[in-house]
Amino acid sequence: MALKAVDKHHRLILLGLFGWRLFNALITRTFFQADEFWQALEPAHFKAFGYGGLTWEWNNGLRSYAFPFLLEIAYRLARLVSKGCQYHWGEDRGDKVEYYCVIIFPKVMMAFIAALGELYTILFVKKLYLLTFDKTDDKKPHDDWNVEKITIILSVTNFFNCFLITRTFINSFEMSLTSAALYYWDWTGGDEVFTTNFTKSLCIAVFACLQRPTNGLIWIIFGSRLIWNLFVKSQYGKVLRLIGKVAFWFALVCSINMIIDYHFYNENIFPPLNFLRFNVLSPLSTFYGANQWHFHITQSLPLILNYTIPLFCLGLTYGRHSDVLTQIKIVIGFNLIAYSMLSHKEFRFVYPLQPLLVLISTFGALKLQENNVLKHCFLLLAPLGSIIAAFLLCWYHESGTIAVMKYLHDRPVVDSIGFIMPCHSTPWQSYLHRNDIKSLWAITCDPPLHLMGDPDASAKLPYYMDESDFLYDDISGFIERNFPLLDINSSKRHTYQYEWPRLLVVFQHLENAYIKEHLKDNAYVEETRFFNSLVHWDSRREGDVIVYRKL
């Protein structure tokens, strides 16, 4: 996504964006969703250091490794810095530097990716404004810097950007890729399809689709409209040449992506196909939850827009006679409908639409420029509140699940650690970064992969229970079946799934439901606890994160 021949003005903007997002990344010390760690940092850590946690997706080839590969580069740089420090200052100090770099370097990488994505969003909005303003009802266009300034404000203060953009989610990477592809796209209706810029757009868009095949929902509309315009102009030869160009670059980008995947899997594999089989062509994706059909319309879109909802609504009236803006509105609507048809829904799934949402919102904000009261409200007061709210969540809510892993890293030698909590409630080796622990385990929640291809999968799925389900369905029964008795005088009747660890990590919910009565002050004593949340949507994760030590 490198920018070529960017003028000094935009280099300064990029530098400012990078500084802002680096600050954003460094103050983020909370847990949002497991994929931030388990689908990005963990496989990268595994490849760079030789140990880490791999989920069933990575063991079954559902994920492309291209995004974690960037994080692997950050980790390998951390190792290189550590070795230099060990050589000059000794092993102990080198190890401390390595851990610091393991935490910080991926954040630096994400800050840079985020800054690039936001710069491309700014350039994209400016490009389309210049392309469309003379076709709108606005007779007095605004100057270029005013458009850029408003776009910058709306992007850098956006609540969802501040909360998510520097986290190691594939969706954040996908959003930045989409921004770049949109900027380089041919918005003339076919006059630039054989330019270098359009080639860049094709390559970036294909690459984004290989990371998450659902990104193709954006390009179906834009691509179809582009080809339609060429047909209308009777440029049939150009259509054939364009199809050949798309096929060539698709094959080339796929080949490069497969080389990266081979680096991780050590075999030729095509993860997008496995991804589609599980998430679209089978009902198993609902194993991780199903939402109401209107979730993305009534929850995802308002959350991503946040304080710019009125600006977005106003912007929808801008450019009613512009074919380009009509395409963009159709793409937004089409994607919301398509994602609504999938049972499993999460806010971040529609995050790649953010550049288009910022575009519409910026055009809406331009209409408020002559109203000083509204202008100051939407471009000063509301953005400030948005930043404060996002940064509070980044710093405060669900911080215990991160803090406990750093504590366990710093703790003196321990032979065993166990996590009895809902699966993937904490990061793993990406924050623990210790390979000297003989027994390290957590409760699992693998989906019923044996139902793949089963015609009765939909009927059987509601009755499937993973290990986490069995635990919280009957905590005492689960402990009795899977752990030996804690009475030192008792003899083992058989081999158990788990052994009681030296350190036991739980949420406060489990302390109230089981430990206070069965373990506390008997077999285990509390060693420390970390604040995690005042309230939580999942009652099993409520309260503090507690570390118990076996007596």
C-alpha positions as CSV (number, residue, x, y, z in Angstrom):
1,M,0.0,0.0,0.0
2,A,3.0,2.3,-0.4
3,L,2.2,5.8,-1.5
4,K,4.2,6.9,-4.5
5,A,5.3,10.5,-5.0
6,V,3.1,11.9,-2.2
7,D,3.6,15.6,-1.8
8,K,5.1,17.1,1.4
9,H,1.6,18.1,2.6
10,H,0.3,14.6,2.6
11,R,3.5,13.2,4.1
12,L,3.0,15.5,7.0
13,I,-0.6,14.3,7.3
14,L,0.6,10.7,7.3
15,L,3.2,11.5,10.0
16,G,0.5,13.1,12.1
17,L,-1.9,10.2,11.6
18,F,0.9,7.7,12.6
19,G,1.7,9.6,15.8
20,W,-2.0,9.8,16.7
21,R,-2.6,6.1,16.1
22,L,0.6,5.1,17.8
23,F,-0.6,6.9,20.9
24,N,-4.0,5.2,20.4
25,A,-2.3,1.7,20.2
26,L,-0.1,2.3,23.2
27,I,-2.9,3.2,25.5
28,T,-5.0,0.2,24.4
29,R,-4.6,-2.4,27.1
30,T,-8.1,-4.0,27.1
31,F,-9.7,-7.1,25.6
32,F,-12.5,-6.8,23.0
33,Q,-12.7,-10.1,21.3
34,A,-10.6,-13.2,21.1
35,D,-9.8,-12.9,17.4
36,E,-7.6,-9.9,18.2
37,F,-5.1,-12.3,19.7
38,W,-5.9,-15.8,18.7
39,Q,-6.3,-15.2,14.9
40,A,-3.4,-12.8,14.5
41,L,-0.8,-12.5,17.2
42,E,-0.8,-16.2,18.3
43,P,0.0,-17.7,14.9
44,A,2.6,-15.0,14.3
45,H,4.1,-15.7,17.7
46,F,4.1,-19.4,17.0
47,K,5.9,-18.9,13.7
48,A,8.4,-16.4,15.0
49,F,9.3,-18.0,18.4
50,G,8.3,-21.7,17.8
51,Y,5.5,-21.8,20.5
52,G,2.1,-20.3,20.8
53,G,-1.6,-21.2,20.7
54,L,-3.2,-22.3,17.4
55,T,-6.9,-22.5,17.2
56,W,-8.9,-25.1,15.2
57,E,-9.0,-22.5,12.2
58,W,-5.3,-22.6,11.9
59,N,-5.1,-26.4,12.3
60,N,-7.7,-26.8,9.5
61,G,-6.5,-24.1,7.1
62,L,-9.4,-21.6,7.3
63,R,-7.2,-18.5,7.7
64,S,-4.8,-16.8,5.3
65,Y,-1.5,-16.1,6.9
66,A,-0.7,-12.8,5.1
67,F,-1.8,-10.5,7.9
68,P,-0.1,-12.5,10.7
69,F,2.9,-12.5,8.5
70,L,3.3,-8.8,9.0
71,L,3.1,-9.3,12.7
72,E,5.6,-12.1,12.4
73,I,8.0,-9.6,10.9
74,A,7.4,-7.4,14.0
75,Y,8.2,-10.3,16.3
76,R,11.3,-11.3,14.4
77,L,12.5,-7.7,14.7
78,A,11.8,-7.9,18.4
79,R,14.1,-11.0,18.6
80,L,16.8,-9.2,16.7
81,V,16.7,-6.3,19.0
82,S,16.7,-8.7,22.0
83,K,19.8,-10.5,20.7
84,G,21.6,-7.2,20.4
85,C,20.7,-6.2,23.9
86,Q,21.8,-9.6,25.2
87,Y,25.2,-9.2,23.5
88,H,25.8,-5.8,25.0
89,W,24.0,-5.9,28.4
90,G,23.5,-9.6,29.3
91,E,20.8,-12.2,29.0
92,D,18.4,-10.9,31.7
93,R,18.2,-7.4,30.4
94,G,17.9,-8.8,26.8
95,D,14.9,-10.9,27.9
96,K,13.2,-7.9,29.4
97,V,13.8,-5.9,26.2
98,E,12.4,-8.8,24.1
99,Y,9.2,-9.0,26.1
100,Y,8.8,-5.2,25.9
101,C,9.3,-5.4,22.1
102,V,6.9,-8.4,21.8
103,I,4.1,-6.2,23.2
104,I,5.1,-2.9,21.5
105,F,6.2,-3.8,18.0
106,P,2.9,-5.2,16.8
107,K,1.2,-2.0,18.1
108,V,3.7,0.0,16.0
109,M,2.9,-2.1,13.0
110,M,-0.9,-1.6,13.5
111,A,-0.5,2.1,14.0
112,F,1.3,2.4,10.7
113,I,-1.3,0.3,8.8
114,A,-4.1,2.4,10.4
115,A,-2.4,5.7,9.4
116,L,-2.0,4.5,5.8
117,G,-5.6,3.4,5.7
118,E,-6.8,6.8,7.1
119,L,-4.6,8.7,4.7
120,Y,-6.1,6.8,1.8
121,T,-9.5,7.5,3.1
122,I,-8.7,11.2,3.1
123,L,-7.3,11.1,-0.4
124,F,-10.3,9.0,-1.6
125,V,-12.8,11.5,-0.2
126,K,-11.0,14.4,-1.8
127,K,-10.8,12.6,-5.1
128,L,-14.5,11.9,-5.2
129,Y,-15.4,15.4,-4.1
130,L,-13.5,16.9,-6.9
131,L,-15.0,14.4,-9.3
132,T,-18.6,14.9,-8.2
133,F,-19.1,18.4,-6.8
134,D,-20.0,20.0,-10.2
135,K,-22.8,17.4,-10.6
136,T,-24.4,18.2,-7.3
137,D,-26.8,21.0,-6.1
138,D,-23.9,22.8,-4.5
139,K,-23.0,25.8,-6.6
140,K,-20.0,26.9,-4.5
141,P,-17.6,24.1,-4.0
142,H,-15.3,24.1,-0.9
143,D,-11.5,24.3,-1.1
144,D,-9.5,21.1,-1.1
145,W,-8.0,21.7,2.3
146,N,-11.4,22.2,3.9
147,V,-12.6,18.9,2.5
148,E,-9.4,17.2,3.8
149,K,-9.7,18.8,7.2
150,I,-13.2,17.7,7.8
151,T,-12.4,14.1,6.6
152,I,-9.4,14.0,9.0
153,I,-11.6,15.2,11.9
154,L,-14.3,12.6,11.2
155,S,-11.9,9.8,10.8
156,V,-9.4,10.3,13.6
157,T,-12.2,11.1,16.1
158,N,-14.5,8.3,15.0
159,F,-15.4,6.2,18.1
160,F,-15.1,2.9,16.3
161,N,-11.8,3.9,14.7
162,C,-10.3,4.9,18.0
163,F,-11.5,1.7,19.6
164,L,-10.7,-0.8,16.9
165,I,-8.4,0.5,14.2
166,T,-5.1,-0.3,16.0
167,R,-6.2,-3.6,17.4
168,T,-4.8,-6.7,15.6
169,F,-8.0,-7.7,13.9
170,I,-8.0,-8.8,10.3
171,N,-11.0,-6.4,9.8
172,S,-8.8,-3.4,10.6
173,F,-6.2,-4.6,8.0
174,E,-9.0,-5.2,5.6
175,M,-10.4,-1.7,6.1
176,S,-7.1,-0.1,5.3
177,L,-6.7,-2.3,2.2
178,T,-10.2,-1.3,1.1
179,S,-9.4,2.4,1.5
180,A,-6.3,2.1,-0.7
181,A,-8.2,0.1,-3.3
182,L,-11.0,2.7,-3.4
183,Y,-8.6,5.5,-3.9
184,Y,-6.9,3.9,-6.9
185,W,-10.2,2.6,-8.4
186,D,-11.3,3.9,-11.8
187,W,-14.2,6.3,-11.0
188,T,-14.4,7.7,-14.6
189,G,-16.6,4.8,-15.8
190,G,-13.9,2.9,-17.7
191,D,-11.4,5.5,-19.1
192,E,-8.6,4.5,-16.7
193,V,-8.9,0.7,-16.5
194,F,-5.5,0.3,-18.1
195,T,-3.6,2.7,-16.0
196,T,-1.1,1.9,-13.3
197,N,-3.4,3.2,-10.6
198,F,-6.3,0.8,-11.6
199,T,-3.8,-2.1,-11.6
200,K,-2.9,-1.1,-8.0
201,S,-6.6,-1.1,-7.1
202,L,-7.2,-4.5,-8.6
203,C,-4.2,-6.1,-6.8
204,I,-5.1,-4.6,-3.4
205,A,-8.8,-5.5,-3.8
206,V,-7.9,-9.1,-4.7
207,F,-5.5,-9.3,-1.8
208,A,-8.2,-8.0,0.6
209,C,-10.7,-10.6,-0.8
210,L,-8.1,-13.4,-0.1
211,Q,-7.8,-12.3,3.5
212,R,-11.6,-12.2,3.9
213,P,-13.7,-13.4,0.9
214,T,-16.6,-11.3,2.1
215,N,-14.7,-8.2,1.0
216,G,-15.8,-9.2,-2.5
217,L,-19.3,-7.9,-1.7
218,I,-17.9,-4.4,-2.1
219,W,-16.3,-5.1,-5.5
220,I,-19.2,-7.0,-7.0
221,I,-21.1,-3.7,-7.4
222,F,-18.3,-1.5,-8.4
223,G,-16.9,-4.1,-10.9
224,S,-20.3,-4.8,-12.4
225,R,-21.0,-1.2,-12.9
226,L,-17.6,-0.6,-14.5
227,I,-18.2,-3.4,-17.0
228,W,-21.7,-2.2,-17.7
229,N,-20.4,1.3,-18.5
230,L,-18.0,-0.2,-21.1
231,F,-20.9,-2.3,-22.6
232,V,-23.0,0.9,-22.9
233,K,-20.2,2.6,-24.7
234,S,-20.0,-0.5,-27.0
235,Q,-16.3,-1.0,-26.0
236,Y,-16.5,-4.7,-26.2
237,G,-12.8,-5.2,-27.0
238,K,-12.0,-3.2,-23.9
239,V,-14.2,-5.4,-21.8
240,L,-12.3,-8.5,-23.0
241,R,-9.0,-6.9,-22.4
242,L,-10.2,-5.9,-18.9
243,I,-11.3,-9.4,-18.1
244,G,-7.9,-10.7,-19.2
245,K,-6.2,-8.1,-17.0
246,V,-8.3,-9.0,-14.0
247,A,-7.6,-12.7,-14.5
248,F,-3.8,-12.1,-14.8
249,W,-3.5,-10.0,-11.7
250,F,-5.9,-12.3,-9.8
251,A,-3.7,-15.3,-10.6
252,L,-0.5,-13.4,-9.7
253,V,-1.8,-12.1,-6.3
254,C,-3.2,-15.5,-5.5
255,S,0.2,-17.1,-6.2
256,I,1.9,-14.6,-3.9
257,N,-0.7,-15.2,-1.2
258,M,-0.3,-18.9,-1.5
259,I,3.5,-18.6,-1.1
260,I,2.9,-16.7,2.2
261,D,0.4,-19.4,3.3
262,Y,2.9,-22.1,2.4
263,H,5.4,-20.4,4.7
264,F,3.0,-21.1,7.6
265,Y,1.2,-24.3,6.7
266,N,4.1,-26.0,4.9
267,E,1.7,-27.2,2.2
268,N,-0.2,-25.8,-0.7
269,I,-3.5,-24.6,0.6
270,F,-6.2,-22.2,-0.4
271,P,-7.8,-20.9,2.9
272,P,-10.6,-18.7,1.3
273,L,-12.3,-21.8,0.0
274,N,-12.2,-23.4,3.5
275,F,-13.4,-20.1,5.0
276,L,-16.4,-20.0,2.7
277,R,-17.2,-23.7,3.3
278,F,-17.4,-23.1,7.0
279,N,-18.9,-19.6,7.3
280,V,-21.2,-19.4,4.3
281,L,-21.9,-22.9,2.9
282,S,-22.5,-24.6,6.2
283,P,-24.6,-23.7,9.3
284,L,-21.7,-24.2,11.7
285,S,-20.9,-20.5,11.8
286,T,-23.9,-20.1,14.1
287,F,-22.0,-22.2,16.7
288,Y,-20.4,-18.9,17.7
289,G,-23.7,-17.1,18.0
290,A,-26.6,-15.9,15.9
291,N,-28.1,-12.5,15.9
292,Q,-31.4,-10.9,14.7
293,W,-31.5,-10.1,11.0
294,H,-31.4,-6.3,11.6
295,F,-28.3,-6.4,13.8
296,H,-26.0,-4.6,11.3
297,I,-28.6,-2.0,10.5
298,T,-29.7,-1.2,14.0
299,Q,-26.5,-1.8,15.9
300,S,-23.4,-2.1,13.7
301,L,-24.0,0.9,11.5
302,P,-25.0,3.2,14.4
303,L,-22.0,2.1,16.4
304,I,-19.5,2.6,13.6
305,L,-21.0,6.0,12.6
306,N,-21.5,7.2,16.2
307,Y,-21.8,11.0,16.4
308,T,-21.8,11.3,12.6
309,I,-25.2,9.6,12.2
310,P,-26.9,13.0,11.4
311,L,-24.0,13.9,9.0
312,F,-24.3,10.6,7.3
313,C,-28.1,11.0,6.8
314,L,-27.6,14.5,5.5
315,G,-24.8,13.3,3.2
316,L,-27.1,10.7,1.6
317,T,-28.9,13.7,0.0
318,Y,-25.7,14.9,-1.6
319,G,-25.0,14.1,-5.2
320,R,-28.3,12.8,-6.2
321,H,-27.4,13.1,-9.8
322,S,-23.9,11.5,-9.5
323,D,-23.5,8.0,-10.7
324,V,-20.4,7.5,-8.5
325,L,-22.2,8.4,-5.3
326,T,-25.2,6.3,-6.3
327,Q,-22.9,3.3,-6.7
328,I,-21.5,4.0,-3.2
329,K,-24.9,4.2,-1.6
330,I,-25.9,0.9,-3.4
331,V,-22.7,-0.8,-2.1
332,I,-23.4,0.2,1.5
333,G,-27.0,-1.0,1.3
334,F,-26.1,-4.2,-0.6
335,N,-23.4,-5.1,2.0
336,L,-25.7,-4.4,4.9
337,I,-28.3,-6.7,3.4
338,A,-25.9,-9.4,2.5
339,Y,-24.3,-9.5,5.9
340,S,-27.7,-9.4,7.5
341,M,-28.5,-12.7,5.7
342,L,-25.6,-14.4,7.6
343,S,-26.7,-15.8,11.0
344,H,-23.4,-15.0,12.8
345,K,-22.9,-11.3,13.0
346,E,-20.3,-9.0,14.7
347,F,-19.9,-5.3,14.6
348,R,-16.5,-5.5,12.9
349,F,-17.7,-7.5,10.0
350,V,-19.0,-4.3,8.2
351,Y,-15.9,-2.3,9.2
352,P,-14.5,-2.3,5.7
353,L,-17.4,0.0,4.7
354,Q,-15.8,2.7,6.9
355,P,-14.2,4.7,4.0
356,L,-17.5,4.9,2.3
357,L,-19.3,5.9,5.5
358,V,-16.7,8.6,6.1
359,L,-17.2,9.9,2.5
360,I,-20.9,10.3,2.9
361,S,-20.5,11.8,6.4
362,T,-18.0,14.3,5.1
363,F,-20.3,15.4,2.3
364,G,-23.0,15.9,4.9
365,A,-20.7,17.9,7.1
366,L,-19.9,20.2,4.2
367,K,-23.5,21.3,4.2
368,L,-23.2,22.5,7.7
369,Q,-20.3,24.8,7.1
370,E,-22.4,28.0,7.1
371,N,-24.1,27.1,10.4
372,N,-21.5,27.9,13.1
373,V,-23.5,26.3,15.9
374,L,-23.9,23.0,14.2
375,K,-20.4,23.1,12.8
376,H,-18.8,23.5,16.2
377,C,-21.1,20.8,17.6
378,F,-20.2,18.1,15.1
379,L,-16.6,19.1,14.4
380,L,-15.5,20.0,18.0
381,L,-17.8,18.9,20.9
382,A,-19.0,15.6,19.6
383,P,-15.6,14.4,18.4
384,L,-14.1,15.2,21.8
385,G,-16.7,13.1,23.5
386,S,-16.2,10.3,21.1
387,I,-12.4,10.2,21.7
388,I,-12.9,10.2,25.5
389,A,-15.4,7.4,25.4
390,A,-13.3,5.2,23.1
391,F,-10.1,5.8,25.1
392,L,-11.8,4.9,28.3
393,L,-12.8,1.6,26.9
394,C,-9.3,1.1,25.4
395,W,-7.7,1.8,28.8
396,Y,-10.2,0.6,31.4
397,H,-13.0,-1.9,30.5
398,E,-11.8,-5.6,30.4
399,S,-8.2,-4.6,31.3
400,G,-7.8,-7.5,33.7
401,T,-7.5,-10.2,31.1
402,I,-4.5,-8.4,29.7
403,A,-2.9,-7.4,33.0
404,V,-3.0,-11.0,34.3
405,M,-0.9,-12.3,31.4
406,K,1.7,-9.7,32.0
407,Y,1.7,-10.6,35.7
408,L,2.2,-14.3,34.9
409,H,5.1,-13.4,32.5
410,D,6.9,-11.5,35.3
411,R,6.2,-14.1,38.0
412,P,9.1,-16.3,39.1
413,V,9.4,-19.9,37.9
414,V,6.1,-21.8,37.9
415,D,5.5,-25.3,36.6
416,S,1.8,-25.2,35.8
417,I,-0.9,-22.6,35.1
418,G,-4.6,-23.4,34.3
419,F,-7.4,-21.1,33.2
420,I,-10.9,-22.2,34.2
421,M,-13.0,-19.6,32.4
422,P,-14.8,-19.3,29.0
423,C,-12.5,-20.3,26.2
424,H,-10.1,-17.7,24.7
425,S,-10.9,-15.1,27.5
426,T,-7.3,-14.0,27.6
427,P,-4.5,-13.7,25.1
428,W,-2.0,-16.5,25.2
429,Q,1.7,-16.6,24.4
430,S,1.6,-13.3,22.6
431,Y,1.3,-11.7,26.1
432,L,2.6,-14.6,28.3
433,H,5.7,-15.2,26.2
434,R,7.1,-18.1,28.3
435,N,8.1,-21.5,27.1
436,D,9.3,-22.7,30.4
437,I,5.9,-23.7,31.8
438,K,5.5,-27.5,31.7
439,S,1.7,-27.5,32.0
440,L,-0.3,-24.6,30.5
441,W,-3.9,-25.2,29.6
442,A,-7.3,-23.5,29.3
443,I,-10.9,-24.7,28.7
444,T,-11.6,-25.2,25.0
445,C,-14.6,-24.5,22.8
446,D,-13.9,-26.2,19.4
447,P,-16.9,-26.4,17.0
448,P,-18.4,-29.7,15.8
449,L,-16.3,-30.0,12.7
450,H,-17.6,-33.6,12.3
451,L,-20.9,-32.1,11.2
452,M,-19.3,-30.5,8.1
453,G,-21.1,-31.9,5.2
454,D,-23.8,-33.6,7.3
455,P,-27.2,-32.8,5.8
456,D,-28.7,-32.8,9.3
457,A,-26.1,-30.4,10.7
458,S,-28.7,-27.7,11.4
459,A,-30.8,-30.0,13.4
460,K,-27.8,-31.5,15.4
461,L,-26.0,-28.3,16.0
462,P,-28.3,-27.0,18.8
463,Y,-27.5,-30.1,20.8
464,Y,-23.8,-30.0,20.5
465,M,-21.9,-28.9,23.7
466,D,-18.3,-27.9,23.8
467,E,-16.1,-28.0,26.9
468,S,-17.0,-24.5,28.0
469,D,-20.7,-25.4,27.8
470,F,-20.2,-28.5,29.9
471,L,-18.3,-26.5,32.5
472,Y,-20.9,-23.8,33.0
473,D,-23.8,-26.2,32.7
474,D,-22.7,-28.0,35.8
475,I,-19.5,-26.6,37.4
476,S,-19.3,-29.0,40.2
477,G,-20.0,-32.0,38.0
478,F,-17.4,-30.8,35.4
479,I,-14.7,-30.4,38.1
480,E,-15.5,-33.8,39.5
481,R,-15.3,-35.6,36.2
482,N,-12.2,-33.8,34.8
483,F,-10.0,-33.1,37.9
484,P,-8.6,-35.4,40.5
485,L,-9.6,-35.0,44.2
486,L,-7.6,-32.4,46.0
487,D,-7.4,-34.5,49.1
488,I,-3.7,-35.5,49.3
489,N,-4.5,-38.8,51.0
490,S,-6.8,-39.9,48.3
491,S,-5.5,-42.1,45.5
492,K,-6.2,-41.5,41.8
493,R,-9.0,-43.6,40.4
494,H,-8.1,-43.0,36.8
495,T,-6.4,-40.5,34.5
496,Y,-8.2,-37.1,34.4
497,Q,-8.4,-34.6,31.6
498,Y,-6.7,-32.0,33.8
499,E,-4.4,-31.8,36.8
500,W,-4.8,-29.1,39.4
501,P,-2.2,-26.4,38.5
502,R,0.1,-24.4,40.7
503,L,-1.6,-21.2,39.6
504,L,-5.3,-21.2,38.8
505,V,-6.8,-18.2,36.9
506,V,-10.6,-17.5,37.0
507,F,-13.1,-14.8,36.7
508,Q,-14.9,-13.6,39.8
509,H,-18.0,-15.4,38.7
510,L,-16.4,-18.7,39.2
511,E,-15.1,-17.7,42.6
512,N,-18.7,-16.9,43.7
513,A,-20.2,-20.0,42.0
514,Y,-17.6,-22.6,43.1
515,I,-14.3,-21.6,44.5
516,K,-15.5,-19.9,47.7
517,E,-17.2,-23.1,48.8
518,H,-14.8,-25.8,47.5
519,L,-11.3,-24.4,47.0
520,K,-10.6,-21.1,48.7
521,D,-8.7,-21.2,51.9
522,N,-8.6,-25.0,51.6
523,A,-6.6,-26.1,48.5
524,Y,-6.0,-22.6,47.0
525,V,-5.3,-19.2,48.4
526,E,-5.8,-15.9,46.5
527,E,-2.5,-14.6,45.2
528,T,-3.7,-11.5,43.4
529,R,-6.5,-10.1,41.4
530,F,-7.0,-7.6,38.6
531,F,-10.0,-5.3,37.9
532,N,-11.6,-6.4,34.7
533,S,-15.2,-5.0,34.4
534,L,-18.0,-3.4,36.3
535,V,-20.6,-5.0,34.0
536,H,-20.3,-7.5,31.2
537,W,-22.7,-8.8,28.5
538,D,-21.5,-12.3,29.5
539,S,-22.2,-13.0,33.2
540,R,-19.4,-15.7,33.2
541,R,-16.9,-12.9,32.6
542,E,-18.1,-10.4,35.2
543,G,-16.0,-8.9,37.9
544,D,-12.2,-9.3,38.5
545,V,-9.7,-11.7,37.1
546,I,-8.3,-13.7,40.1
547,V,-5.1,-15.7,40.4
548,Y,-5.1,-18.5,43.0
549,R,-2.0,-20.3,44.3
550,K,-2.1,-24.0,45.2
551,L,-1.2,-24.7,48.8
